[in-house]
Amino acid sequence: MRMRRQPVVQIGDRESILGSDALDSIEEHLDDIIERMSVSGRNEARSIDEAKESTIAWYDRLHRADHGVPLNRAQVDELRGHLQGVATRSIAKWNGRQLADQLNELGNSIEGSGLADGDQALLEEMTFQLRNDAASRGYRREHDRALESLLAIIARAPVAWAEEWTLRLERFLGRHRWWL
């Protein structure tokens, strides 16, 4: 007797997806796509919509293979609505982690910034606090104000260093951040 191969992903029943074991796998798939995006890609609603649709299509193929029928319109709509919240949390998480990585590099370069000692100490303290908060809790709206304060101090540094760090950090303040 031949055993049927079990898919790596748990497939929901034919009626409900959001109440099934498949939900974790679906969320992880979308999270993986969002992780691979750049900060600017994550901030574009169109890019996230494409990631959600790609996730739905991926799951539809698995569902069809397991049940012999595609997802119905109600399941797709239900999944699309659920993935909106998943995408928002994922973007905050990955932008927070990416910001923390940038702030870690910034912290390592402050000594060679050319800033006055008082500005260096203030920038180090602010960088440390923002890095830890963004890494642990994801990017949030209040991080905009903290970044603007950091950028104001960075602007007082010699031009080359200030321009590099301004460009690296300003992208987190992008204008298309629909998810905040």
C-alpha positions as CSV (number, residue, x, y, z in Angstrom):
1,M,0.0,0.0,0.0
2,R,1.4,3.4,-1.0
3,M,1.4,6.1,1.6
4,R,0.3,9.6,0.6
5,R,3.0,12.1,1.2
6,Q,2.0,14.8,3.8
7,P,2.7,18.3,2.7
8,V,5.1,20.4,4.9
9,V,2.3,22.9,5.3
10,Q,-0.8,21.9,7.2
11,I,-3.8,22.5,4.9
12,G,-7.0,23.8,6.3
13,D,-10.3,22.0,5.7
14,R,-12.5,22.8,2.7
15,E,-14.5,25.4,4.6
16,S,-12.5,27.4,7.1
17,I,-8.9,28.5,6.8
18,L,-8.6,31.0,9.7
19,G,-9.6,28.4,12.2
20,S,-7.3,25.7,10.9
21,D,-3.7,24.6,11.5
22,A,-2.8,26.2,8.1
23,L,-2.8,29.7,9.5
24,D,0.7,29.6,11.0
25,S,2.2,28.4,7.8
26,I,0.4,31.0,5.7
27,E,1.5,33.8,8.1
28,E,5.1,32.5,8.0
29,H,5.1,32.5,4.2
30,L,4.0,36.1,4.0
31,D,6.5,37.0,6.8
32,D,9.3,35.4,4.8
33,I,8.4,37.4,1.7
34,I,8.3,40.6,3.6
35,E,11.6,39.9,5.3
36,R,13.3,39.7,1.9
37,M,12.1,43.2,0.9
38,S,13.9,46.4,1.3
39,V,12.6,49.1,3.7
40,S,11.2,51.1,0.8
41,G,9.6,48.0,-0.6
42,R,7.9,47.3,2.7
43,N,6.6,50.8,2.8
44,E,4.9,50.5,-0.6
45,A,1.3,49.3,-0.4
46,R,1.6,47.9,-3.9
47,S,4.6,45.7,-2.9
48,I,2.7,44.3,0.1
49,D,-0.4,43.7,-1.9
50,E,1.7,41.7,-4.3
51,A,3.2,39.7,-1.4
52,K,-0.3,39.0,0.0
53,E,-1.6,37.9,-3.4
54,S,1.5,35.7,-3.9
55,T,0.9,34.1,-0.5
56,I,-2.8,33.4,-1.3
57,A,-1.8,31.9,-4.7
58,W,0.8,29.7,-3.0
59,Y,-1.7,28.5,-0.4
60,D,-4.4,28.0,-3.1
61,R,-2.0,25.6,-4.9
62,L,-1.5,23.6,-1.7
63,H,-5.2,23.6,-0.9
64,R,-6.0,22.5,-4.5
65,A,-3.5,19.7,-4.3
66,D,-4.8,18.4,-1.0
67,H,-8.6,18.9,-1.5
68,G,-8.9,18.8,-5.3
69,V,-10.6,22.2,-5.3
70,P,-9.3,25.8,-5.3
71,L,-10.0,28.2,-2.5
72,N,-13.5,29.7,-2.9
73,R,-14.1,33.4,-3.1
74,A,-15.2,33.6,0.6
75,Q,-12.0,31.9,1.7
76,V,-9.8,34.2,-0.5
77,D,-11.6,37.3,0.9
78,E,-11.2,36.0,4.5
79,L,-7.5,35.3,3.9
80,R,-6.9,38.6,2.2
81,G,-8.4,40.4,5.2
82,H,-6.4,38.4,7.7
83,L,-3.2,38.9,5.8
84,Q,-3.6,42.7,6.1
85,G,-3.0,42.6,9.8
86,V,-0.2,40.0,9.4
87,A,1.5,42.3,6.9
88,T,1.3,45.3,9.2
89,R,2.9,43.4,12.1
90,S,5.5,41.8,9.9
91,I,6.6,45.2,8.4
92,A,6.9,46.7,11.8
93,K,9.0,43.8,13.0
94,W,11.4,43.7,10.0
95,N,11.7,47.5,9.7
96,G,12.4,47.6,13.4
97,R,15.1,44.9,13.1
98,Q,16.6,46.6,10.1
99,L,16.6,50.0,11.8
100,A,18.3,48.3,14.9
101,D,21.0,47.0,12.6
102,Q,21.6,50.4,11.1
103,L,21.7,52.0,14.6
104,N,24.2,49.4,15.7
105,E,26.5,50.4,12.9
106,L,25.8,54.1,13.7
107,G,26.8,53.5,17.3
108,N,30.0,51.9,16.2
109,S,30.9,54.9,14.0
110,I,30.0,57.8,16.3
111,E,33.5,58.1,17.7
112,G,34.8,59.0,14.2
113,S,31.9,61.3,13.4
114,G,33.7,64.5,14.1
115,L,30.9,65.6,16.5
116,A,31.6,67.5,19.7
117,D,32.0,65.2,22.8
118,G,28.6,66.3,24.2
119,D,26.9,65.6,20.9
120,Q,28.6,62.2,20.7
121,A,27.5,61.2,24.2
122,L,23.9,62.3,23.5
123,L,23.8,60.5,20.1
124,E,25.2,57.3,21.7
125,E,22.6,57.3,24.4
126,M,19.7,58.1,21.9
127,T,21.0,55.5,19.5
128,F,21.2,52.8,22.2
129,Q,17.7,53.5,23.4
130,L,16.1,53.5,20.0
131,R,18.0,50.5,18.8
132,N,16.8,48.4,21.7
133,D,13.2,49.5,21.5
134,A,13.0,49.0,17.7
135,A,14.6,45.6,17.8
136,S,12.4,44.3,20.6
137,R,9.1,45.9,19.8
138,G,9.2,46.7,16.1
139,Y,9.0,50.0,14.3
140,R,6.3,52.3,15.6
141,R,5.1,55.9,14.9
142,E,7.0,57.3,17.9
143,H,10.2,56.1,16.3
144,D,9.7,58.8,13.7
145,R,10.2,61.5,16.4
146,A,13.3,59.7,17.8
147,L,14.8,59.4,14.3
148,E,14.2,63.1,13.6
149,S,16.0,64.0,16.9
150,L,18.9,61.7,15.9
151,L,19.1,63.2,12.4
152,A,19.2,66.7,14.0
153,I,22.3,65.8,15.9
154,I,23.8,64.0,12.9
155,A,23.4,67.1,10.8
156,R,25.9,68.9,13.1
157,A,28.6,66.5,12.1
158,P,31.0,67.1,9.2
159,V,29.2,66.8,5.8
160,A,30.5,63.4,4.6
161,W,29.6,61.5,7.7
162,A,26.3,63.4,8.2
163,E,25.2,62.8,4.6
164,E,25.9,59.1,4.8
165,W,23.9,58.6,8.0
166,T,21.1,60.9,6.9
167,L,20.6,58.8,3.8
168,R,20.8,55.5,5.7
169,L,18.3,56.6,8.3
170,E,15.8,58.8,6.4
171,R,14.5,55.8,4.4
172,F,12.7,54.7,7.6
173,L,10.8,57.9,7.5
174,G,9.6,57.3,3.9
175,R,6.4,58.9,2.8
176,H,4.5,55.8,1.8
177,R,4.2,54.2,5.2
178,W,0.6,53.1,5.0
179,W,1.1,50.4,7.7
180,L,1.8,52.7,10.6
